[in-house]
């Protein structure tokens, strides 16, 4: 089962996604964290998320790139957070996939989908925040949209979280 959860910053999508995994039956829970911390704000956000899931039985896998290499057990429940970080890492990190970002991410998602009983994927809705971006930012937004669309296509459920309220799309 694949569930795709999307929402704006601070929308409650992380808590909702964790709730889906907590409702699963697998004793093995993996949290694939994709954020590369570059500043105090990022470190604080990572710490806040760790505290949110501290007693939920997750094994955290730090995976900023090369998603296909994330080591999860067959039959486990997997939470991948978040696609927008993963896209940025693959596009802009010197060791990233660059122009092959979409295919690299989808290869990893296909592998994880085959291994997991329950697979929840989280992404940000970054499509309505502004109207004047650099060419690099526009390419980043376009790539997130492409990856999100492909994930939505393969997902059993697609949910947008708005103000903490899940809105079922698919």
C-alpha positions as CSV (number, residue, x, y, z in Angstrom):
1,X,0.0,0.0,0.0
2,X,1.4,3.4,-1.0
3,X,0.0,6.6,0.5
4,X,1.2,10.0,-0.8
5,X,0.8,12.9,1.6
6,X,1.3,16.4,0.4
7,X,0.8,19.8,2.1
8,X,2.3,23.2,2.8
9,X,4.9,24.0,5.4
10,X,3.6,23.5,8.9
11,X,0.3,21.9,7.5
12,X,0.5,18.8,9.8
13,X,1.5,16.4,7.0
14,X,4.3,14.8,9.0
15,X,2.1,14.0,12.0
16,X,-0.6,12.7,9.7
17,X,1.9,10.5,7.8
18,X,3.3,9.1,11.1
19,X,-0.2,8.3,12.2
20,X,-0.7,6.2,9.1
21,X,2.5,4.2,9.8
22,X,1.5,3.9,13.5
23,X,-1.8,2.3,12.4
24,X,0.1,-0.4,10.4
25,X,0.7,-3.9,11.5
26,X,4.4,-4.3,10.9
27,X,6.7,-4.4,14.0
28,X,9.4,-2.9,11.8
29,X,9.1,0.8,11.1
30,X,11.6,2.9,9.1
31,X,11.7,6.7,8.8
32,X,13.8,7.8,5.9
33,X,14.9,11.3,6.6
34,X,16.1,13.3,3.6
35,X,16.9,16.8,5.0
36,X,20.5,17.9,4.7
37,X,21.0,20.4,7.6
38,X,22.9,23.5,6.6
39,X,22.0,25.9,9.3
40,X,20.6,26.2,12.9
41,X,17.0,26.3,11.6
42,X,17.4,23.0,9.8
43,X,19.1,21.3,12.8
44,X,16.2,22.6,15.0
45,X,13.6,21.2,12.6
46,X,15.3,17.8,12.5
47,X,15.4,17.7,16.3
48,X,11.7,18.7,16.5
49,X,10.8,15.8,14.2
50,X,13.0,13.3,16.1
51,X,11.2,14.3,19.3
52,X,7.8,13.9,17.6
53,X,8.6,10.3,16.7
54,X,10.9,9.4,19.7
55,X,8.5,6.8,21.2
56,X,6.9,5.6,18.0
57,X,9.3,2.7,17.3
58,X,10.9,4.2,14.1
59,X,14.4,3.3,13.0
60,X,15.7,6.4,11.3
61,X,17.7,6.1,8.1
62,X,19.4,9.3,7.0
63,X,19.3,9.3,3.2
64,X,19.9,12.6,1.5
65,X,20.6,11.1,-1.9
66,X,20.6,7.7,-3.6
67,X,17.2,6.6,-2.3
68,X,17.6,3.2,-3.9
69,X,20.4,2.4,-1.4
70,X,18.2,3.0,1.7
71,X,18.3,-0.2,3.7
72,X,14.9,-1.3,4.8
73,X,13.6,-4.8,5.7
74,X,11.1,-6.6,3.5
75,X,7.6,-6.4,4.9
76,X,8.3,-3.2,6.9
77,X,6.4,0.0,7.2
78,X,8.3,2.9,5.6
79,X,7.9,6.7,5.9
80,X,9.8,8.8,3.4
81,X,10.1,12.4,4.3
82,X,10.4,14.5,2.2
83,X,10.4,14.6,-1.6
84,X,11.2,18.3,-1.8
85,X,14.4,17.9,0.2
86,X,15.4,14.8,-1.8
87,X,14.8,16.7,-5.1
88,X,17.0,19.6,-3.9
89,X,19.7,17.2,-2.7
90,X,19.8,15.3,-6.0
91,X,19.7,18.4,-8.2
92,X,22.1,20.7,-6.3
93,X,24.5,18.5,-4.3
94,X,27.8,18.0,-6.3
95,X,27.3,14.2,-5.8
96,X,23.6,14.3,-6.8
97,X,21.9,12.9,-9.8
98,X,21.6,16.3,-11.5
99,X,19.6,16.0,-14.7
100,X,18.6,12.4,-13.8
101,X,17.0,13.5,-10.5
102,X,13.5,12.3,-11.4
103,X,14.6,8.9,-12.6
104,X,17.0,8.4,-9.6
105,X,14.2,9.2,-7.1
106,X,11.6,7.0,-8.9
107,X,14.1,4.1,-9.0
108,X,14.4,4.4,-5.2
109,X,10.7,4.7,-4.7
110,X,10.0,1.6,-6.9
111,X,12.5,-0.4,-4.8
112,X,11.0,0.8,-1.5
113,X,7.5,0.1,-2.7
114,X,8.5,-3.5,-3.5
115,X,10.0,-4.0,-0.1
116,X,7.4,-2.2,2.2
117,X,4.0,-3.4,3.3
118,X,3.0,0.1,4.0
119,X,4.9,3.0,2.3
120,X,4.0,6.6,3.1
121,X,5.7,9.3,1.1
122,X,5.6,13.0,2.1
123,X,6.1,16.0,-0.1
124,X,5.7,19.8,0.1
125,X,3.3,21.8,-1.9
126,X,5.6,24.6,-3.1
127,X,3.5,25.6,-6.2
128,X,1.7,28.7,-5.0
129,X,4.2,30.6,-2.9
130,X,5.4,33.2,-5.4
131,X,5.7,34.3,-9.0
132,X,9.2,35.6,-9.5
133,X,11.9,32.9,-9.3
134,X,15.4,32.3,-10.7
135,X,15.7,29.8,-13.5
136,X,17.3,27.2,-11.0
137,X,14.3,27.6,-8.7
138,X,11.9,27.2,-11.5
139,X,13.6,24.0,-12.6
140,X,13.5,22.7,-9.0
141,X,9.8,23.4,-8.7
142,X,9.2,21.8,-12.1
143,X,11.1,18.7,-11.0
144,X,9.2,18.4,-7.7
145,X,5.9,18.6,-9.7
146,X,7.1,15.9,-12.1
147,X,8.2,13.6,-9.2
148,X,5.0,14.3,-7.2
149,X,2.9,13.5,-10.3
150,X,4.7,10.2,-10.8
151,X,4.3,9.3,-7.2
152,X,0.6,10.2,-7.3
153,X,0.2,7.9,-10.3
154,X,1.6,4.9,-8.4
155,X,-0.1,5.6,-5.1
156,X,-3.1,3.8,-3.8
157,X,-4.1,7.0,-1.8
158,X,-3.2,10.6,-2.2
159,X,-4.0,13.0,0.6
160,X,-3.4,16.7,1.0
161,X,-3.1,18.1,4.5
162,X,-4.5,21.6,4.9
163,X,-4.5,23.2,8.4
164,X,-4.1,19.8,10.0
165,X,-7.1,18.4,8.1
166,X,-6.5,15.6,5.6
167,X,-8.3,16.0,2.3
168,X,-8.5,12.8,0.3
169,X,-7.7,13.3,-3.4
170,X,-7.3,9.7,-4.5
